[in-house]
Amino acid sequence: MTTTAASSAHSHHLSPAFPGRAPWGTASKLRAWQQGAMEKYVQEQPRDFLAVATPGAGKTTFALTLASWLLHHHVVQQVTVVAPTEHLKKQWAEAAARIGIKLDPEYSAGPLGKEYDGVAVTYAGVGVRPMLHRNRVEQRKTLVILDEIHHAGDSKSWGEACLEAFEPATRRLALTGTPFRSDTNPIPFVTYEEGTDGIRRSAADYTYGYGNALADHVVRPVIFLSYSGNMRWRTKAGDEIAARLGEPMTKDAVSQAWRTALDPRGEWMPSVLRAADQRLTEVRKAIPDAGALVIASDQDSARAYAKLIREITGTKATLVLSDDAGASKRIDEFSDGNDRWMVAVRMVSEGVDVPRLAVGVYATTISTPLFFAQAVGRFVRSRRRGETASVFLPTVPDLLTFANEMEKERDHALDKPKKEGEEDPYAESEKEMDEANKQQDEDTGEQDMLPFEALESDAVFDRVLYDGAEFGMQAHPGSEEEQDYLGIPGLLEPEQVQLLLQKRQARQIAHSKKKPDAEADLLELPAERRPVVSHKEMMELRKRLNTMVSAYVHQSGKPHGVIHTELRRVCGGPPSAEATAGQLRQRIDKVQEWATRMR
């Protein structure tokens, strides 16, 4: 075997995180997944290529390396990058310039300056003038890079505009870093293949998931810290409802309890922000420039959170309210600086590169898996081995499910299962998805129309989620038990995180057993023994109760309403639509007891 062949053979056994493999074109050294994707592309020379790589893995580097290769070999003469936001198209132009490709991020119409190799535009821009871009790709051989391609399915007009504009392109490279859309809008230039279940799903040409990237030390492991607490709110009808965040309840009640927690006038947000700031201080011992980000639902909340951060920390937070030129500059300044906190409405756009973000607070009620993955993706970009990310969450079943399924790879399905009564936890409404992907963060007036008024809230440290497992017992904010988890070192290998969490939980359980009940800090079962009941399980409990009540109707001759009222009187609690899982089970047992007596 020649030296070259031996070296080549050896390189295929290197970890995909290993940066020393042969570079392509003008790009710097590639990670092995980028190298592998390049080799597949060069070998197959496809017109369309879909690369799915987890946030933080380096999709931009791969795409620009490929663009450099295609330009160098005269396969194409120019490049068009389509990005979701104004800030991202500028970021693409800056990254391209670093390897010698000049893209104009301000292009709007007319001939392109001779000094440029192409343009960077937004999906919205293509939607407004698709024929302008079609004429450009017809005149010269073009590579079109479609960044976060799922945005081409955001609206029918955007998808149609992309098809119209780029159908004649010589080559098209589609990129995405998150699970595909929950709706069934087909995405342009994506191939769909029918599975054995008859459902057509997107077929990627190259996939590099979070699990692989974590094993290769390309991304940070994420520690999720979940906070529960007591919520009280008033409904539109004037009823006051109290519930504990994380208790099983109806979807509407979950939503209202969640919104109550995020209300900046309550105690939940200040407690969680205080805990997150303590966590940031611990992380900065190992990562001195580590930053934190609060993802807010609307502008008013974002301003209020920024004010709370100033009161808690004594320092000002960077506030990003919309995707305008000023916001883009503030993101860049924060990225290059050393400030501790940034607050953004909904999120700093997917793909925005602020590698020093290591602590996050998820303070929005958007609950689609796509948005959650995009949001968490802001914290996982690894700069050196051993860095960890910490994300603070409300104890909400959907969010805990997404956190436990970080490594799950999903494709975009064009068809939905037609089984009756089966709920797809990912089948979120199109309206919510549109909200999650809005480019503008303007006030919508929705806050004035909420069907409830938040009255009060408090926070309780609930559990830690890591690598699909749950740790910790409930504890008051500021307690030794909470500090144990906030004080986890910021620089750890993934397996060390797991071991440390197991030790902290064992210590917490041992410590609580030594205390008299009266002094114990929220004596609770360990997290893995107190699961959060899903909405689907709640539906099944209500269905079971209704079935048993119906059977008892025939046995007793009493109407349904009378039996439900009697169950509430005997067992206590609200109507079954708002009852907790424990209350529903108690009523099921009670009606079963009544039925047995009558036999």
C-alpha positions as semicolon CSV with decimal commas, in nm:
position;residue;x (nm);y (nm);z (nm)
1;M;0,000;0,000;0,000
2;T;0,139;0,343;-0,093
3;T;0,184;0,612;0,171
4;T;-0,097;0,819;0,017
5;A;-0,336;0,523;0,006
6;A;-0,247;0,425;0,362
7;S;-0,304;0,782;0,480
8;S;-0,635;0,795;0,297
9;A;-0,748;0,461;0,439
10;H;-0,645;0,569;0,788
11;S;-0,839;0,898;0,760
12;H;-1,166;0,708;0,718
13;H;-1,125;0,568;1,069
14;L;-1,080;0,910;1,231
15;S;-1,352;1,055;1,453
16;P;-1,580;1,292;1,259
17;A;-1,472;1,561;1,505
18;F;-1,108;1,522;1,398
19;P;-1,013;1,840;1,209
20;G;-0,696;1,722;1,041
21;R;-0,837;1,561;0,729
22;A;-0,753;1,690;0,382
23;P;-0,900;2,035;0,305
24;W;-1,103;2,108;-0,008
25;G;-1,052;2,420;-0,220
26;T;-0,987;2,732;-0,015
27;A;-1,167;2,617;0,300
28;S;-0,988;2,546;0,624
29;K;-0,961;2,192;0,758
30;L;-1,291;2,006;0,762
31;R;-1,461;1,791;1,020
32;A;-1,502;1,439;0,894
33;W;-1,883;1,462;0,847
34;Q;-1,822;1,762;0,620
35;Q;-1,551;1,565;0,442
36;G;-1,783;1,265;0,407
37;A;-2,064;1,479;0,265
38;M;-1,817;1,642;0,022
39;E;-1,691;1,303;-0,095
40;K;-2,045;1,179;-0,154
41;Y;-2,137;1,493;-0,349
42;V;-1,823;1,491;-0,565
43;Q;-1,871;1,122;-0,642
44;E;-2,242;1,148;-0,734
45;Q;-2,255;1,502;-0,879
46;P;-2,632;1,540;-0,813
47;R;-2,835;1,839;-0,925
48;D;-3,017;1,843;-0,588
49;F;-2,855;1,753;-0,255
50;L;-3,018;1,769;0,091
51;A;-2,785;1,781;0,393
52;V;-2,942;1,748;0,739
53;A;-2,694;1,837;1,013
54;T;-2,764;1,927;1,374
55;P;-2,733;2,296;1,477
56;G;-2,374;2,382;1,556
57;A;-2,226;2,104;1,340
58;G;-2,097;2,341;1,070
59;K;-2,343;2,343;0,777
60;T;-2,217;2,681;0,657
61;T;-1,857;2,558;0,628
62;F;-1,968;2,250;0,435
63;A;-2,186;2,453;0,196
64;L;-1,920;2,717;0,125
65;T;-1,652;2,451;0,076
66;L;-1,878;2,284;-0,179
67;A;-1,947;2,622;-0,345
68;S;-1,571;2,683;-0,368
69;W;-1,518;2,341;-0,530
70;L;-1,798;2,393;-0,786
71;L;-1,671;2,741;-0,877
72;H;-1,311;2,620;-0,902
73;H;-1,410;2,333;-1,134
74;H;-1,633;2,564;-1,346
75;V;-1,941;2,353;-1,275
76;V;-2,110;2,682;-1,177
77;Q;-2,028;3,047;-1,240
78;Q;-2,212;3,212;-0,953
79;V;-2,374;3,141;-0,615
80;T;-2,712;3,243;-0,468
81;V;-2,766;3,190;-0,095
82;V;-3,126;3,202;0,034
83;A;-3,150;3,254;0,412
84;P;-3,444;3,293;0,654
85;T;-3,352;3,641;0,786
86;E;-3,171;3,967;0,704
87;H;-2,914;3,899;0,976
88;L;-2,837;3,553;0,839
89;K;-2,782;3,667;0,482
90;K;-2,518;3,912;0,612
91;Q;-2,364;3,635;0,819
92;W;-2,344;3,415;0,507
93;A;-2,173;3,694;0,311
94;E;-1,917;3,743;0,589
95;A;-1,844;3,368;0,612
96;A;-1,812;3,340;0,232
97;A;-1,569;3,635;0,220
98;R;-1,339;3,454;0,462
99;I;-1,277;3,180;0,203
100;G;-1,263;3,411;-0,099
101;I;-1,624;3,400;-0,223
102;K;-1,778;3,749;-0,249
103;L;-2,157;3,759;-0,200
104;D;-2,363;4,079;-0,212
105;P;-2,603;4,076;0,090
106;E;-2,763;4,408;-0,019
107;Y;-2,860;4,298;-0,371
108;S;-3,212;4,405;-0,472
109;A;-3,226;4,431;-0,853
110;G;-3,032;4,493;-1,172
111;P;-2,690;4,366;-1,281
112;L;-2,454;4,240;-1,009
113;G;-2,120;4,419;-0,960
114;K;-1,828;4,243;-1,133
115;E;-1,644;4,206;-0,802
116;Y;-1,913;3,968;-0,669
117;D;-1,945;3,589;-0,713
118;G;-2,314;3,593;-0,623
119;V;-2,582;3,720;-0,385
120;A;-2,731;3,645;-0,045
121;V;-3,108;3,701;-0,022
122;T;-3,401;3,605;0,206
123;Y;-3,693;3,371;0,134
124;A;-3,921;3,674;0,173
125;G;-3,714;3,860;-0,089
126;V;-3,744;3,570;-0,333
127;G;-4,118;3,561;-0,261
128;V;-4,154;3,925;-0,370
129;R;-3,952;3,899;-0,696
130;P;-3,911;3,536;-0,809
131;M;-3,867;3,628;-1,180
132;L;-3,570;3,853;-1,098
133;H;-3,387;3,554;-0,951
134;R;-3,503;3,318;-1,225
135;N;-3,352;3,550;-1,488
136;R;-3,022;3,552;-1,299
137;V;-2,997;3,171;-1,279
138;E;-3,095;3,138;-1,646
139;Q;-2,821;3,375;-1,757
140;R;-2,532;3,203;-1,575
141;K;-2,475;2,856;-1,432
142;T;-2,575;2,891;-1,066
143;L;-2,542;2,703;-0,738
144;V;-2,838;2,787;-0,515
145;I;-2,785;2,724;-0,141
146;L;-3,120;2,703;0,041
147;D;-3,040;2,755;0,410
148;E;-3,294;2,605;0,656
149;I;-3,495;2,478;0,358
150;H;-3,805;2,408;0,569
151;H;-3,879;2,783;0,545
152;A;-3,966;2,733;0,180
153;G;-4,276;2,556;0,314
154;D;-4,372;2,843;0,548
155;S;-4,631;2,968;0,303
156;K;-4,758;2,849;-0,031
157;S;-4,631;3,167;-0,196
158;W;-4,274;3,118;-0,066
159;G;-4,263;2,758;-0,187
160;E;-4,403;2,851;-0,527
161;A;-4,162;3,146;-0,555
162;C;-3,861;2,922;-0,482
163;L;-3,978;2,671;-0,743
164;E;-4,029;2,946;-0,998
165;A;-3,702;3,123;-0,923
166;F;-3,464;2,826;-0,895
167;E;-3,613;2,554;-1,115
168;P;-3,354;2,634;-1,392
169;A;-3,055;2,636;-1,149
170;T;-2,757;2,418;-1,241
171;R;-2,711;2,290;-0,884
172;R;-2,920;2,322;-0,566
173;L;-2,794;2,251;-0,213
174;A;-3,063;2,234;0,057
175;L;-2,961;2,259;0,424
176;T;-3,149;2,211;0,750
177;G;-3,046;2,161;1,109
178;T;-3,377;2,084;1,278
179;P;-3,660;1,830;1,255
180;F;-3,881;1,910;0,959
181;R;-4,215;2,082;0,963
182;S;-4,523;1,948;1,141
183;D;-4,754;2,045;0,855
184;T;-4,777;1,870;0,519
185;N;-4,670;2,154;0,288
186;P;-4,426;1,997;0,038
187;I;-4,081;2,158;0,043
188;P;-3,933;2,251;-0,298
189;F;-3,641;2,045;-0,433
190;V;-3,675;1,784;-0,155
191;T;-3,721;1,418;-0,251
192;Y;-3,997;1,224;-0,073
193;E;-3,996;0,845;-0,047
194;E;-4,289;0,627;0,058
195;G;-4,228;0,406;0,361
196;T;-4,378;0,066;0,439
197;D;-4,655;0,247;0,629
198;G;-4,761;0,431;0,311
199;I;-4,638;0,769;0,442
200;R;-4,411;0,975;0,218
201;R;-4,113;1,121;0,407
202;S;-3,826;1,347;0,308
203;A;-3,510;1,164;0,205
204;A;-3,181;1,332;0,301
205;D;-2,865;1,270;0,097
206;Y;-2,647;1,313;0,405
207;T;-2,751;1,317;0,772
208;Y;-2,544;1,411;1,077
209;G;-2,762;1,405;1,390
210;Y;-2,718;1,551;1,738
211;G;-2,637;1,208;1,887
212;N;-2,347;1,158;1,645
213;A;-2,227;1,516;1,688
214;L;-2,233;1,479;2,068
215;A;-2,035;1,153;2,054
216;D;-1,782;1,330;1,830
217;H;-1,754;1,633;2,064
218;V;-1,874;1,859;1,782
219;V;-2,163;1,992;1,996
220;R;-2,212;2,049;2,368
221;P;-2,419;1,818;2,587
222;V;-2,733;2,000;2,712
223;I;-2,840;1,993;3,077
224;F;-3,209;2,090;3,108
225;L;-3,313;2,236;3,446
226;S;-3,690;2,223;3,490
227;Y;-3,886;2,444;3,732
228;S;-4,235;2,379;3,865
229;G;-4,436;2,594;4,108
230;N;-4,783;2,705;4,219
231;M;-4,983;2,916;3,971
232;R;-5,304;3,111;4,020
233;W;-5,502;3,283;3,744
234;R;-5,848;3,416;3,662
235;T;-6,038;3,289;3,358
236;K;-6,249;3,499;3,122
237;A;-6,556;3,372;3,309
238;G;-6,415;3,522;3,629
239;D;-6,324;3,190;3,795
240;E;-5,999;3,175;3,991
241;I;-5,798;2,859;3,926
242;A;-5,493;2,738;4,116
243;A;-5,268;2,461;3,987
244;R;-4,914;2,334;4,017
245;L;-4,708;2,362;3,701
246;G;-4,628;2,009;3,585
247;E;-4,941;1,854;3,736
248;P;-5,150;1,668;3,478
249;M;-5,431;1,893;3,354
250;T;-5,617;1,985;3,036
251;K;-5,428;2,139;2,747
252;D;-5,598;2,475;2,806
253;A;-5,511;2,468;3,176
254;V;-5,148;2,374;3,095
255;S;-5,131;2,671;2,857
256;Q;-5,276;2,911;3,116
257;A;-5,054;2,784;3,399
258;W;-4,753;2,815;3,165
259;R;-4,843;3,173;3,073
260;T;-4,892;3,255;3,441
261;A;-4,540;3,125;3,514
262;L;-4,391;3,347;3,241
263;D;-4,570;3,661;3,363
264;P;-4,286;3,894;3,473
265;R;-4,500;4,031;3,760
266;G;-4,506;3,693;3,937
267;E;-4,231;3,524;4,135
268;W;-4,159;3,237;3,893
269;M;-3,957;3,434;3,635
270;P;-3,742;3,628;3,886
271;S;-3,660;3,302;4,069
272;V;-3,566;3,121;3,747
273;L;-3,364;3,417;3,614
274;R;-3,180;3,433;3,948
275;A;-3,102;3,058;3,925
276;A;-2,992;3,090;3,562
277;D;-2,761;3,379;3,652
278;Q;-2,605;3,167;3,929
279;R;-2,558;2,889;3,676
280;L;-2,393;3,136;3,436
281;T;-2,152;3,247;3,709
282;E;-2,053;2,882;3,765
283;V;-2,011;2,818;3,391
284;R;-1,797;3,131;3,350
285;K;-1,540;2,985;3,592
286;A;-1,451;2,743;3,312
287;I;-1,576;2,945;3,011
288;P;-1,492;3,309;3,101
289;D;-1,690;3,469;2,816
290;A;-2,001;3,245;2,845
291;G;-2,326;3,429;2,774
292;A;-2,694;3,368;2,852
293;L;-3,008;3,420;2,644
294;V;-3,374;3,456;2,743
295;I;-3,614;3,359;2,463
296;A;-3,927;3,570;2,521
297;S;-4,278;3,551;2,368
298;D;-4,337;3,921;2,296
299;Q;-4,180;4,266;2,319
300;D;-4,344;4,370;2,648
301;S;-4,226;4,051;2,823
302;A;-3,877;4,090;2,675
303;R;-3,848;4,446;2,813
304;A;-3,976;4,331;3,153
305;Y;-3,729;4,038;3,162
306;A;-3,441;4,275;3,072
307;K;-3,548;4,499;3,363
308;L;-3,558;4,197;3,600
309;I;-3,209;4,092;3,489
310;R;-3,077;4,440;3,564
311;E;-3,237;4,430;3,912
312;I;-3,099;4,080;3,981
313;T;-2,747;4,121;3,839
314;G;-2,685;4,497;3,850
315;T;-2,583;4,489;3,483
316;K;-2,776;4,570;3,166
317;A;-2,897;4,296;2,928
318;T;-2,873;4,330;2,550
319;L;-3,229;4,358;2,418
320;V;-3,311;4,228;2,067
321;L;-3,669;4,311;1,971
322;S;-3,686;4,262;1,594
323;D;-3,490;4,152;1,291
324;D;-3,389;4,503;1,180
325;A;-3,045;4,648;1,111
326;G;-3,013;4,771;1,471
327;A;-3,095;4,426;1,610
328;S;-2,839;4,265;1,380
329;K;-2,572;4,504;1,508
330;R;-2,666;4,435;1,871
331;I;-2,639;4,057;1,811
332;D;-2,293;4,104;1,657
333;E;-2,178;4,328;1,943
334;F;-2,302;4,077;2,201
335;S;-2,137;3,790;2,012
336;D;-1,800;3,969;2,003
337;G;-1,824;4,109;2,357
338;N;-1,824;3,978;2,712
339;D;-2,170;4,085;2,841
340;R;-2,357;3,827;3,045
341;W;-2,718;3,847;2,922
342;M;-2,920;3,890;2,604
343;V;-3,302;3,892;2,581
344;A;-3,466;3,825;2,242
345;V;-3,826;3,806;2,128
346;R;-3,901;3,441;2,047
347;M;-3,537;3,372;1,965
348;V;-3,219;3,494;1,802
349;S;-3,287;3,355;1,456
350;E;-3,198;2,996;1,383
351;G;-2,846;2,964;1,248
352;V;-2,734;3,292;1,411
353;D;-2,385;3,219;1,533
354;V;-2,324;3,332;1,893
355;P;-2,095;3,046;2,003
356;R;-2,044;3,184;2,355
357;L;-2,412;3,133;2,448
358;A;-2,405;2,856;2,711
359;V;-2,708;2,924;2,933
360;G;-3,067;2,966;2,813
361;V;-3,408;3,041;2,961
362;Y;-3,702;2,913;2,753
363;A;-3,959;3,184;2,835
364;T;-4,201;3,140;2,546
365;T;-4,517;2,930;2,513
366;I;-4,435;2,807;2,163
367;S;-4,439;2,428;2,186
368;T;-4,354;2,287;1,844
369;P;-4,064;2,039;1,824
370;L;-3,917;2,241;1,535
371;F;-3,903;2,566;1,733
372;F;-3,773;2,390;2,045
373;A;-3,490;2,229;1,847
374;Q;-3,405;2,562;1,684
375;A;-3,404;2,737;2,021
376;V;-3,186;2,477;2,196
377;G;-2,961;2,484;1,889
378;R;-2,848;2,833;1,995
379;F;-2,658;2,683;2,291
380;V;-2,499;2,365;2,157
381;R;-2,219;2,501;1,934
382;S;-1,897;2,370;2,087
383;R;-1,573;2,568;2,076
384;R;-1,357;2,335;2,280
385;R;-1,394;1,991;2,425
386;G;-1,582;1,960;2,754
387;E;-1,810;2,265;2,730
388;T;-2,168;2,208;2,849
389;A;-2,492;2,397;2,781
390;S;-2,768;2,461;3,039
391;V;-3,128;2,539;2,943
392;F;-3,393;2,637;3,202
393;L;-3,750;2,521;3,127
394;P;-4,094;2,535;3,286
395;T;-4,218;2,187;3,384
396;V;-4,451;2,142;3,086
397;P;-4,507;1,790;2,943
398;D;-4,441;1,884;2,578
399;L;-4,112;2,057;2,661
400;L;-3,991;1,771;2,881
401;T;-4,075;1,527;2,600
402;F;-3,874;1,732;2,349
403;A;-3,584;1,761;2,595
404;N;-3,581;1,384;2,642
405;E;-3,587;1,328;2,264
406;M;-3,299;1,557;2,168
407;E;-3,132;1,278;1,973
408;K;-3,444;1,170;1,785
409;E;-3,407;1,221;1,410
410;R;-3,726;1,300;1,223
411;D;-3,804;1,358;0,858
412;H;-4,072;1,573;0,704
413;A;-4,386;1,366;0,637
414;L;-4,624;1,461;0,355
415;D;-4,896;1,229;0,483
416;K;-5,044;1,184;0,829
417;P;-5,146;0,852;0,988
418;K;-5,520;0,799;0,957
419;K;-5,573;0,611;1,283
420;E;-5,870;0,751;1,466
421;G;-5,824;0,864;1,822
422;E;-5,445;0,858;1,801
423;E;-5,284;1,189;1,879
424;D;-4,956;1,285;1,712
425;P;-4,766;1,497;1,968
426;Y;-4,583;1,666;1,681
427;A;-4,895;1,754;1,481
428;E;-4,909;2,115;1,599
429;S;-5,140;2,364;1,435
430;E;-5,019;2,555;1,129
431;K;-5,098;2,877;1,314
432;E;-4,856;2,793;1,595
433;M;-4,586;2,694;1,345
434;D;-4,633;3,022;1,158
435;E;-4,598;3,203;1,491
436;A;-4,276;3,015;1,564
437;N;-4,126;3,107;1,229
438;K;-4,241;3,469;1,204
439;Q;-3,957;3,688;1,086
440;Q;-4,096;4,003;1,244
441;D;-4,128;4,023;1,619
442;E;-4,386;4,298;1,627
443;D;-4,653;4,314;1,897
444;T;-4,960;4,135;1,765
445;G;-5,208;4,246;2,029
446;E;-5,263;3,880;2,124
447;Q;-5,164;3,948;2,484
448;D;-5,470;4,172;2,523
449;M;-5,701;3,888;2,420
450;L;-5,579;3,614;2,650
451;P;-5,867;3,419;2,809
452;F;-5,723;3,464;3,159
453;E;-5,541;3,700;3,392
454;A;-5,225;3,587;3,570
455;L;-5,259;3,651;3,945
456;E;-4,955;3,497;4,116
457;S;-4,682;3,238;4,076
458;D;-4,388;3,090;4,259
459;A;-4,104;2,865;4,147
460;V;-3,983;2,526;4,269
461;F;-3,674;2,350;4,136
462;D;-3,822;2,032;3,990
463;R;-3,575;1,811;3,805
464;V;-3,274;1,790;3,573
465;L;-3,304;1,617;3,236
466;Y;-2,993;1,488;3,065
467;D;-2,943;1,232;2,789
468;G;-3,298;1,097;2,820
469;A;-3,275;1,046;3,200
470;E;-3,417;1,255;3,486
471;F;-3,250;1,349;3,814
472;G;-3,322;1,544;4,132
473;M;-3,595;1,594;4,390
474;Q;-3,801;1,909;4,427
475;A;-3,638;2,194;4,620
476;H;-3,702;2,559;4,705
477;P;-3,508;2,823;4,508
478;G;-3,197;2,920;4,704
479;S;-3,184;2,590;4,896
480;E;-2,871;2,375;4,924
481;E;-3,044;2,110;4,714
482;E;-3,095;2,351;4,423
483;Q;-2,741;2,491;4,455
484;D;-2,605;2,138;4,415
485;Y;-2,736;2,128;4,057
486;L;-2,666;2,493;3,970
487;G;-2,305;2,436;4,078
488;I;-2,225;2,159;3,830
489;P;-1,892;2,253;3,662
490;G;-1,921;2,412;3,318
491;L;-1,643;2,201;3,169
492;L;-1,723;1,826;3,170
493;E;-1,720;1,529;2,935
494;P;-2,072;1,393;2,856
495;E;-2,022;1,076;3,063
496;Q;-1,894;1,288;3,355
497;V;-2,219;1,490;3,350
498;Q;-2,425;1,172;3,389
499;L;-2,206;1,042;3,674
500;L;-2,212;1,375;3,857
501;L;-2,591;1,405;3,830
502;Q;-2,633;1,054;3,972
503;K;-2,406;1,145;4,266
504;R;-2,589;1,473;4,332
505;Q;-2,926;1,298;4,336
506;A;-2,801;1,024;4,572
507;R;-2,663;1,293;4,802
508;Q;-2,990;1,489;4,791
509;I;-3,196;1,177;4,877
510;A;-2,959;1,081;5,162
511;H;-2,964;1,438;5,296
512;S;-3,345;1,459;5,292
513;K;-3,381;1,128;5,478
514;K;-3,173;1,258;5,770
515;K;-3,399;1,559;5,825
516;P;-3,721;1,547;6,028
517;D;-4,027;1,582;5,803
518;A;-4,094;1,930;5,937
519;E;-3,750;2,055;5,827
520;A;-3,723;1,869;5,496
521;D;-3,704;2,086;5,187
522;L;-4,002;1,967;4,979
523;L;-3,963;1,595;5,037
524;E;-4,041;1,443;4,700
525;L;-3,979;1,131;4,497
526;P;-3,676;1,137;4,264
527;A;-3,759;1,276;3,920
528;E;-3,767;0,943;3,738
529;R;-4,037;0,820;3,979
530;R;-4,272;1,117;3,927
531;P;-4,336;1,129;3,553
532;V;-4,516;1,422;3,396
533;V;-4,838;1,283;3,249
534;S;-4,888;1,367;2,881
535;H;-5,196;1,523;2,727
536;K;-5,266;1,191;2,556
537;E;-5,265;1,004;2,889
538;M;-5,499;1,268;3,036
539;M;-5,740;1,211;2,746
540;E;-5,733;0,839;2,814
541;L;-5,810;0,894;3,185
542;R;-6,105;1,123;3,104
543;K;-6,229;0,876;2,844
544;R;-6,206;0,592;3,099
545;L;-6,399;0,797;3,359
546;N;-6,672;0,883;3,105
547;T;-6,700;0,518;3,000
548;M;-6,742;0,407;3,363
549;V;-6,995;0,684;3,434
550;S;-7,194;0,577;3,123
551;A;-7,198;0,217;3,248
552;Y;-7,313;0,336;3,591
553;V;-7,591;0,545;3,426
554;H;-7,751;0,221;3,298
555;Q;-7,699;0,051;3,633
556;S;-7,831;0,332;3,857
557;G;-8,078;0,506;3,626
558;K;-7,928;0,847;3,717
559;P;-7,829;1,103;3,445
560;H;-7,460;1,157;3,354
561;G;-7,456;1,510;3,498
562;V;-7,591;1,397;3,834
563;I;-7,322;1,127;3,867
564;H;-7,039;1,368;3,773
565;T;-7,170;1,625;4,026
566;E;-7,190;1,360;4,296
567;L;-6,832;1,246;4,218
568;R;-6,709;1,605;4,254
569;R;-6,897;1,645;4,583
570;V;-6,752;1,322;4,728
571;C;-6,400;1,341;4,587
572;G;-6,355;1,720;4,562
573;G;-6,188;1,913;4,282
574;P;-6,294;2,092;3,963
575;P;-6,496;1,958;3,666
576;S;-6,329;1,660;3,496
577;A;-6,206;1,881;3,208
578;E;-5,984;2,064;3,459
579;A;-5,914;1,780;3,705
580;T;-5,565;1,642;3,762
581;A;-5,470;1,282;3,685
582;G;-5,487;1,198;4,056
583;Q;-5,838;1,345;4,087
584;L;-5,954;1,155;3,777
585;R;-5,815;0,827;3,912
586;Q;-5,986;0,891;4,247
587;R;-6,323;0,941;4,069
588;I;-6,269;0,627;3,859
589;D;-6,208;0,428;4,179
590;K;-6,514;0,584;4,345
591;V;-6,758;0,511;4,058
592;Q;-6,615;0,158;4,039
593;E;-6,685;0,120;4,413
594;W;-7,046;0,241;4,364
595;A;-7,102;0,001;4,073
596;T;-6,966;-0,294;4,275
597;R;-7,202;-0,219;4,566
598;M;-7,508;-0,228;4,338
599;R;-7,432;-0,572;4,197
